[in-house]
């Protein structure tokens, strides 16, 4: 398990100037300056440097960065790319190859058994690019992550997490509210003898996040009221 962020980011490893140049990225090297600011302003925990909680938080942030942004699994440093299995709510399990097929991180975590006509967000209709653009639009200041509690250390790490952002952009024609949107969950990381993640399981309610994104009606659902001559009927 990585013990420090190192490189060019305070909270994520493997983002040194050299690594930014030599790594193959999905859509260019990531920059976390904006979301790091949101994280520092909105986090509820400040873990001591070198503590288990801080190391787990850095690991999770780095893992998430690699999953979302790195195009070549051979460039992954936090996982064994050939062995990694990712489980969602104890129901579906994916390899890294599967993650690529469904269109990356957002589409992976929003997999749903609902019929398409009832899906607020349909991962079957989204690509890696469209999913990234959708959530960059929704959360222009980023979607921050913090670790709230670590229940066990390696080789099987169990932790509680919080994700949050401010709904300052439209989501699927639903106007923004400017409000805080957050959701909570639990996860486990199983590490091998080389401290590489070989199994990750996440447990959360995707509806907790999606509900916050659709609080305002769609633009075409809004109604216009004609003023009445009588103030009591207006």
C-alpha positions in Angstrom: 0.0 0.0 0.0 1.4 3.4 -1.0 2.4 5.3 2.1 2.6 8.8 0.6 1.0 10.7 -2.2 4.4 11.8 -3.7 4.7 13.2 -7.2 2.8 16.2 -8.3 -0.4 15.8 -6.2 -0.7 15.9 -2.4 -3.3 13.2 -2.2 -2.4 10.8 -5.1 0.7 8.9 -6.0 2.2 8.4 -9.4 1.5 11.9 -10.8 5.1 13.1 -10.9 6.1 15.3 -13.9 7.8 12.3 -15.5 4.9 10.0 -15.0 2.5 12.5 -16.4 4.6 12.5 -19.6 5.1 8.8 -19.9 1.7 7.5 -19.0 -1.0 6.9 -21.6 -4.1 8.9 -20.6 -7.7 8.5 -21.7 -8.1 12.2 -22.4 -4.8 13.9 -21.3 -3.1 14.1 -17.9 -5.6 14.8 -15.0 -5.3 17.9 -12.9 -6.8 17.8 -9.4 -6.2 21.3 -8.2 -9.9 22.4 -8.2 -11.3 19.2 -6.6 -8.4 19.2 -4.0 -9.6 22.7 -3.0 -13.2 21.4 -2.7 -11.9 18.5 -0.6 -9.9 20.7 1.8 -12.9 23.0 2.3 -15.5 20.3 2.7 -13.9 17.3 4.4 -15.1 16.3 7.8 -11.9 14.5 8.8 -8.3 15.5 8.8 -6.2 12.4 9.3 -2.7 12.6 10.8 0.2 12.2 8.3 1.3 8.6 8.1 -1.8 7.3 9.9 -3.6 4.2 8.5 -6.6 6.4 7.6 -4.4 8.9 5.6 -2.7 6.0 3.8 -5.9 4.4 2.9 -7.4 7.7 1.7 -4.4 8.3 -0.6 -4.6 4.7 -1.9 -8.3 5.0 -2.7 -7.8 8.4 -4.4 -4.9 7.0 -6.4 -6.8 3.9 -7.4 -9.8 6.0 -8.5 -7.4 8.2 -10.6 -5.9 5.2 -12.3 -9.3 3.6 -13.0 -10.8 6.8 -14.5 -7.8 8.3 -16.4 -5.2 5.7 -17.3 -5.7 4.2 -20.7 -3.3 1.3 -20.5 -3.7 -1.2 -17.6 0.1 -1.8 -17.7 0.5 1.7 -16.3 -1.6 0.9 -13.2 0.5 0.9 -10.0 -2.1 0.3 -7.3 -3.5 -2.9 -8.7 -2.6 -6.2 -10.3 -4.3 -5.5 -13.6 -4.5 -9.1 -14.6 -6.1 -10.3 -11.3 -8.3 -7.3 -10.3 -12.0 -8.0 -9.7 -14.4 -5.2 -8.8 -17.7 -6.0 -7.2 -20.7 -3.7 -7.0 -23.2 -4.3 -4.1 -22.3 -7.9 -4.0 -24.2 -8.6 -7.2 -22.0 -8.0 -10.2 -18.3 -8.4 -10.7 -16.0 -7.0 -13.3 -12.5 -7.3 -14.6 -10.5 -4.3 -15.9 -11.4 -5.4 -19.4 -15.1 -5.4 -18.4 -14.7 -1.8 -17.0 -13.4 -0.7 -20.4 -16.3 -2.4 -22.2 -19.0 -0.6 -20.1 -17.3 2.8 -20.6 -15.2 3.4 -17.4 -15.8 4.4 -13.8 -19.1 6.2 -13.8 -20.8 3.7 -16.1 -19.4 0.9 -13.9 -20.9 2.3 -10.7 -24.2 3.2 -12.2 -25.0 -0.2 -13.7 -28.7 -0.9 -13.1 -31.2 -3.7 -13.5 -34.0 -1.2 -14.0 -35.7 -1.2 -17.4 -34.2 1.6 -19.6 -37.3 3.7 -19.5 -37.0 4.1 -15.7 -33.3 5.0 -15.6 -32.4 8.5 -14.7 -28.9 7.8 -15.9 -28.5 4.9 -18.4 -25.0 3.5 -18.5 -25.8 1.4 -21.5 -26.3 4.6 -23.5 -23.2 6.4 -22.2 -19.6 6.2 -23.4 -16.5 7.0 -21.4 -16.4 10.5 -22.9 -20.0 11.3 -22.5 -20.1 10.1 -18.9 -17.0 12.2 -18.0 -18.5 15.3 -19.7 -21.9 14.8 -17.9 -20.4 14.8 -14.4 -17.8 17.6 -15.2 -20.8 19.7 -16.2 -22.8 18.8 -13.1 -19.9 19.3 -10.7 -17.7 22.0 -12.2 -15.7 22.1 -8.9 -15.3 18.3 -8.9 -16.7 15.4 -7.0 -14.6 15.1 -3.8 -13.9 11.9 -1.9 -12.9 11.4 1.8 -12.5 8.4 4.0 -14.6 8.6 7.1 -13.4 5.5 8.9 -11.1 2.6 8.4 -12.3 -0.6 10.1 -9.4 -2.9 9.2 -5.9 -2.5 7.7 -4.2 -4.6 5.0 -4.3 -7.2 3.6 -8.1 -6.7 3.7 -8.9 -3.0 4.1 -12.5 -2.1 5.0 -13.5 1.5 5.0 -16.5 4.0 4.9 -16.4 6.8 2.4 -18.2 10.0 1.4 -18.4 11.5 -2.0 -19.7 15.1 -2.5 -20.0 18.0 -4.9 -22.2 21.1 -5.6 -24.8 20.8 -8.3 -23.8 23.9 -10.2 -24.5 22.5 -13.7 -27.5 20.8 -15.4 -28.0 17.1 -15.3 -29.9 15.5 -18.2 -31.9 18.7 -18.7 -32.6 19.1 -15.0 -31.5 22.6 -14.0 -28.9 23.0 -11.2 -29.8 23.8 -7.7 -26.4 24.9 -6.4 -27.0 22.5 -3.4 -24.6 20.1 -1.9 -25.1 16.6 -3.2 -23.4 13.7 -1.4 -23.6 10.0 -0.8 -22.0 7.5 1.5 -20.9 3.9 1.2 -18.6 1.1 2.3 -15.8 -0.7 0.5 -13.2 -3.3 0.9 -9.8 -3.6 -0.8 -8.0 -6.9 -0.8 -4.2 -6.5 -1.2 -1.7 -9.2 -2.3 1.8 -9.8 -1.0 3.1 -6.9 -3.2 0.5 -4.5 -1.7 -1.5 -4.5 -5.0 -5.2 -4.4 -5.0 -6.6 -7.7 -6.4 -10.2 -7.4 -5.3 -12.3 -4.3 -4.6 -16.0 -4.4 -3.4 -18.3 -1.4 -3.1 -21.6 -1.1 -1.3 -23.7 2.0 -1.8 -27.1 3.3 -2.9 -26.7 4.9 -6.4 -30.2 6.4 -5.9 -28.8 8.5 -3.0 -26.7 10.4 -5.5 -29.1 10.4 -8.5 -32.0 11.8 -6.4 -29.9 14.9 -5.6 -29.3 15.5 -9.3 -32.9 15.6 -10.4 -34.5 17.8 -7.6 -35.4 20.4 -10.2 -37.8 19.5 -12.9 -36.6 19.3 -16.5 -36.7 22.5 -18.5 -39.5 21.2 -20.7 -41.6 20.1 -17.7 -41.7 23.6 -16.1 -45.0 25.5 -16.5 -45.6 29.1 -17.0 -48.5 30.7 -15.0 -50.4 33.6 -16.6 -50.9 36.4 -14.1 -54.5 36.8 -13.0 -56.3 40.2 -12.6 -57.4 39.1 -9.2 -54.5 39.1 -6.6 -56.3 36.3 -4.7 -56.2 34.0 -7.7 -52.7 34.8 -8.8 
